[in-house]
Structures are given as C-alpha cells and as structure tokens.
C-alpha cells in the first residue's frame, strides 16, 4: 500500500505546531476554514472544502508535543480508512514535522493529486506557525 509522506522543518516551538494540528483555530488557519474539532481522543473532527467535499476524522491518538493521529471515517472513498499522522520533534528551537497519510489501497491519480495538495498545505502550516498566516481553503 502506498503512503503519502512529507518532511517539514518549521521555525516555531513544537507546542505551536501541536496546537496548529489539534485545535480548531489552528486547523482553520492553515488547512480549511470550515473546521469543527474538539481536541480529544475519540472525538470526530469535520472538515469541509466547499459544498462538494467534506470528510470526518476520528482522533485516535494525541501525544502532546509528539504525535497526532486521525482515521478518516467519512469522505472520498479513497480516503476512508486511511490514517493521518503528524509526528513532531523539536530540535534546537525548530520543529521537525513528519506528516503521513497511510493506508492508500493504490497509487491512483487522486493519490497523486492529494500528495501534491498535501505538500501545499504543509507549506501553509509552516507559514501559519512561523508568521501567523497560512493559506487555508476558504469557508463558504
């Protein structure tokens, strides 16, 4: 099974990056403005990308400052069952983020589009954490 993987160095404390990938304000600041999430294992987060696309993720792991993991429960059929992992490591004031979307059934064209788009959102997350402004998908 193919996985999407990205490595990003973010010039911000690990606590800043952790909040950006666990809290509603943070996720809305870099991924999609139409975000509903309660940080807590077992919670189901909702992310909307306009009227055509949405997904629901179950929060399956939260290790503060170290790891966040979700499982896609609803959304595009190729996403359902995949796991999203944000591994965090702080090194000399810089946060190393290792992002993965694991469990794709095959490397389809949609997989390739998502890989490219995740790279763009990783840059948005980096900008949000370093400068306070990302480039999330707009609400509405």
Residue frames as qw, qx, qy, qz and C-alpha x, y, z in Angstrom:
[[0.000, 0.888, 0.460, 0.000, 0.00, 0.00, 0.00],
 [0.410, 0.445, -0.040, 0.796, 1.39, 3.42, -0.87],
 [0.348, -0.731, -0.397, 0.432, 1.65, 6.21, 1.70],
 [0.234, 0.853, 0.029, 0.465, 1.96, 9.97, 1.35],
 [0.681, -0.485, -0.197, 0.512, 4.87, 11.36, 3.35],
 [0.251, 0.841, -0.029, 0.479, 6.23, 14.87, 3.88],
 [0.650, -0.335, -0.278, 0.623, 9.11, 16.20, 5.99],
 [0.084, 0.856, 0.145, 0.490, 8.90, 19.85, 7.02],
 [0.486, -0.162, -0.398, 0.761, 11.17, 21.98, 9.21],
 [0.151, -0.845, -0.369, -0.356, 9.17, 24.69, 10.97],
 [0.333, 0.261, -0.375, 0.825, 10.89, 27.58, 12.73],
 [0.518, -0.510, 0.012, -0.687, 8.49, 27.55, 15.68],
 [0.281, -0.313, 0.807, -0.414, 8.25, 25.73, 19.01],
 [0.167, -0.104, -0.964, -0.178, 6.72, 22.26, 18.99],
 [0.111, 0.452, 0.705, -0.536, 3.84, 23.50, 21.18],
 [0.309, 0.487, -0.099, -0.811, 2.85, 25.97, 18.45],
 [0.339, 0.201, -0.773, -0.498, 2.81, 23.27, 15.78],
 [0.065, -0.205, -0.958, 0.189, 0.95, 20.83, 18.04],
 [0.242, 0.505, 0.462, -0.687, -1.81, 23.40, 18.64],
 [0.332, 0.438, -0.367, -0.751, -1.97, 24.09, 14.90],
 [0.395, 0.097, -0.840, -0.360, -2.76, 20.43, 14.17],
 [0.195, -0.275, -0.905, 0.260, -5.11, 19.79, 17.11],
 [0.068, 0.508, 0.476, -0.715, -7.16, 22.94, 17.72],
 [0.412, 0.728, 0.546, 0.031, -9.99, 24.37, 15.62],
 [0.065, 0.950, -0.079, -0.295, -8.38, 27.81, 15.31],
 [0.330, -0.543, 0.651, 0.415, -5.08, 26.27, 14.21],
 [0.481, 0.205, 0.804, 0.284, -6.53, 23.87, 11.64],
 [0.323, 0.846, 0.422, -0.049, -8.75, 26.65, 10.26],
 [0.100, -0.891, 0.221, 0.384, -5.63, 28.80, 9.92],
 [0.098, -0.539, 0.720, 0.427, -3.79, 26.51, 7.52],
 [0.240, 0.084, 0.941, 0.224, -5.99, 23.65, 6.18],
 [0.096, -0.515, -0.637, -0.566, -9.65, 24.64, 5.81],
 [0.151, -0.242, 0.262, -0.922, -11.52, 27.49, 7.43],
 [0.755, -0.220, -0.153, -0.599, -14.62, 25.27, 7.69],
 [0.449, 0.172, -0.827, 0.291, -13.29, 23.11, 10.53],
 [0.673, -0.538, 0.069, -0.503, -15.12, 21.69, 13.54],
 [0.697, 0.137, -0.650, 0.269, -12.97, 19.83, 16.06],
 [0.612, -0.728, 0.167, -0.261, -12.84, 19.14, 19.76],
 [0.349, 0.543, -0.741, 0.184, -9.34, 18.06, 20.77],
 [0.611, -0.314, 0.609, -0.396, -9.63, 14.69, 22.48],
 [0.025, 0.161, -0.960, -0.229, -9.09, 11.04, 21.64],
 [0.189, 0.404, 0.889, -0.107, -12.31, 9.59, 20.26],
 [0.257, 0.660, 0.175, -0.684, -13.63, 12.93, 19.01],
 [0.576, 0.435, 0.581, 0.376, -14.78, 13.18, 15.40],
 [0.096, -0.529, 0.126, 0.834, -13.48, 16.22, 13.51],
 [0.553, 0.661, 0.504, 0.054, -15.26, 17.61, 10.45],
 [0.232, -0.441, 0.340, 0.798, -13.51, 19.37, 7.60],
 [0.549, 0.691, 0.464, -0.076, -15.36, 20.92, 4.65],
 [0.300, -0.258, 0.441, 0.806, -13.90, 22.13, 1.37],
 [0.323, 0.099, -0.340, -0.877, -16.80, 23.98, -0.23],
 [0.748, 0.034, 0.193, -0.635, -20.15, 22.36, -0.98],
 [0.810, 0.319, -0.430, -0.241, -18.70, 19.36, -2.82],
 [0.694, 0.196, -0.631, 0.287, -16.17, 17.84, -0.47],
 [0.482, -0.676, 0.321, -0.456, -16.04, 17.05, 3.23],
 [0.670, 0.096, -0.721, 0.146, -14.52, 14.46, 5.50],
 [0.661, -0.665, 0.116, -0.328, -14.79, 13.26, 9.07],
 [0.518, 0.404, -0.675, 0.336, -11.77, 12.14, 11.02],
 [0.784, -0.587, -0.193, -0.052, -11.73, 10.26, 14.29],
 [0.008, 0.780, -0.544, 0.309, -8.95, 11.42, 16.60],
 [0.942, -0.108, -0.317, -0.014, -7.21, 8.17, 17.55],
 [0.762, -0.225, -0.232, 0.561, -4.03, 9.43, 19.24],
 [0.027, 0.927, -0.067, 0.367, -2.84, 12.59, 20.94],
 [0.763, -0.300, -0.189, 0.540, 0.63, 12.69, 22.49],
 [0.015, -0.990, -0.081, 0.113, 1.12, 16.38, 23.35],
 [0.069, -0.861, 0.436, 0.253, 4.10, 17.81, 21.53],
 [0.376, -0.348, 0.827, 0.233, 4.91, 14.45, 19.92],
 [0.025, 0.084, 0.892, 0.444, 2.20, 12.83, 17.81],
 [0.543, 0.294, 0.260, -0.743, -1.31, 13.33, 16.45],
 [0.038, -0.013, 0.922, 0.385, -3.18, 10.63, 14.56],
 [0.595, 0.257, 0.189, -0.738, -6.58, 10.60, 12.86],
 [0.310, 0.122, 0.907, 0.257, -8.51, 7.95, 10.97],
 [0.329, 0.087, -0.307, -0.889, -10.73, 9.01, 8.06],
 [0.331, 0.232, 0.854, -0.328, -14.24, 7.73, 8.74],
 [0.447, 0.720, 0.521, -0.102, -16.17, 9.59, 6.05],
 [0.041, 0.744, -0.287, -0.602, -15.20, 11.35, 2.83],
 [0.562, 0.533, -0.512, -0.371, -13.79, 10.39, -0.52],
 [0.988, -0.072, -0.022, -0.138, -13.82, 6.60, -0.90],
 [0.740, 0.400, -0.372, 0.393, -10.04, 6.57, -1.40],
 [0.011, -0.576, 0.465, -0.672, -9.55, 8.40, 1.93],
 [0.790, -0.416, 0.066, -0.445, -11.87, 6.30, 4.09],
 [0.971, -0.197, -0.042, 0.128, -9.74, 4.08, 6.32],
 [0.592, 0.475, -0.264, 0.595, -6.51, 6.00, 5.74],
 [0.583, -0.684, -0.258, 0.353, -4.64, 7.36, 8.75],
 [0.251, 0.848, -0.090, 0.459, -3.18, 10.82, 9.07],
 [0.770, -0.439, -0.199, 0.417, -0.10, 11.05, 11.29],
 [0.135, 0.899, -0.187, 0.372, 1.68, 14.20, 12.44],
 [0.829, -0.282, -0.218, 0.431, 4.96, 13.19, 14.13],
 [0.015, 0.955, -0.095, 0.281, 6.64, 16.12, 15.87],
 [0.802, -0.220, -0.166, 0.530, 10.18, 16.55, 17.14],
 [0.029, -0.997, 0.061, -0.029, 11.79, 19.72, 18.48],
 [0.825, -0.012, 0.029, 0.564, 15.44, 20.21, 17.67],
 [0.398, -0.136, -0.010, 0.907, 17.25, 23.44, 18.68],
 [0.184, 0.468, 0.234, -0.832, 14.04, 25.51, 18.60],
 [0.416, 0.242, -0.534, -0.695, 12.93, 24.12, 15.24],
 [0.738, 0.060, 0.550, -0.386, 10.07, 21.66, 14.92],
 [0.090, 0.206, -0.868, -0.442, 10.57, 18.71, 12.61],
 [0.714, 0.202, 0.320, -0.589, 7.20, 17.57, 11.25],
 [0.004, -0.120, 0.929, 0.351, 6.90, 14.18, 9.62],
 [0.629, 0.230, 0.210, -0.712, 3.45, 14.00, 8.08],
 [0.009, -0.070, 0.943, 0.325, 1.96, 10.86, 6.57],
 [0.744, 0.116, 0.088, -0.652, -1.34, 9.73, 5.12],
 [0.120, -0.285, 0.950, 0.051, -1.05, 5.96, 5.46],
 [0.460, 0.198, 0.829, -0.250, -3.09, 3.11, 4.05],
 [0.516, 0.483, -0.245, -0.664, -3.92, 4.06, 0.49],
 [0.879, 0.134, 0.446, -0.103, -5.10, 0.99, -1.42],
 [0.733, 0.292, 0.355, 0.501, -3.25, 2.03, -4.60],
 [0.238, -0.440, 0.135, 0.855, -1.37, 4.92, -6.18],
 [0.375, 0.687, 0.602, 0.158, -4.17, 6.39, -8.32],
 [0.252, 0.538, 0.156, 0.789, -4.35, 9.79, -9.99],
 [0.432, -0.813, -0.183, -0.345, -6.32, 11.00, -6.96],
 [0.805, -0.443, -0.065, 0.389, -3.46, 9.80, -4.73],
 [0.562, 0.187, 0.119, 0.797, -1.06, 11.90, -6.84],
 [0.079, -0.722, -0.214, -0.653, -3.33, 14.97, -6.61],
 [0.648, -0.741, -0.157, -0.083, -3.59, 14.55, -2.83],
 [0.784, -0.204, -0.032, 0.586, 0.18, 14.13, -2.48],
 [0.329, 0.409, 0.142, 0.840, 0.72, 17.41, -4.35],
 [0.317, -0.746, -0.228, -0.540, -2.03, 19.18, -2.39],
 [0.759, -0.592, -0.191, 0.191, -0.69, 17.96, 0.97],
 [0.625, 0.034, -0.018, 0.780, 2.68, 19.49, 0.05],
 [0.014, 0.577, 0.167, 0.799, 0.93, 22.83, -0.48],
 [0.589, -0.715, -0.217, -0.306, -0.88, 22.52, 2.85],
 [0.795, -0.318, -0.188, 0.481, 2.37, 21.63, 4.62],
 [0.365, 0.258, 0.020, 0.895, 3.76, 24.95, 3.35],
 [0.330, -0.661, -0.245, -0.627, 0.57, 26.63, 4.60],
 [0.773, -0.569, -0.264, 0.090, 1.06, 25.02, 8.04],
 [0.665, -0.047, -0.106, 0.737, 4.69, 26.20, 8.08],
 [0.092, 0.455, 0.114, 0.878, 3.64, 29.77, 7.22],
 [0.542, -0.679, -0.305, -0.390, 0.86, 29.70, 9.82],
 [0.798, -0.480, -0.220, 0.290, 3.23, 28.56, 12.58],
 [0.602, -0.028, -0.004, 0.798, 6.11, 30.86, 11.60],
 [0.095, 0.159, 0.141, 0.972, 4.26, 34.02, 10.53],
 [0.240, 0.309, 0.589, -0.707, 0.73, 33.62, 11.90],
 [0.600, 0.495, 0.027, -0.628, -0.92, 33.38, 8.46],
 [0.460, -0.031, 0.845, 0.270, -1.42, 30.27, 6.37],
 [0.349, 0.201, -0.454, -0.795, -3.34, 29.69, 3.13],
 [0.368, 0.153, 0.879, -0.262, -6.33, 27.56, 4.14],
 [0.008, 0.397, 0.767, 0.503, -9.21, 26.58, 1.90],
 [0.186, -0.155, 0.124, -0.962, -11.75, 29.42, 2.26],
 [0.217, 0.314, 0.824, -0.418, -15.04, 28.96, 4.08],
 [0.443, 0.560, 0.276, -0.643, -18.29, 29.05, 2.12]]
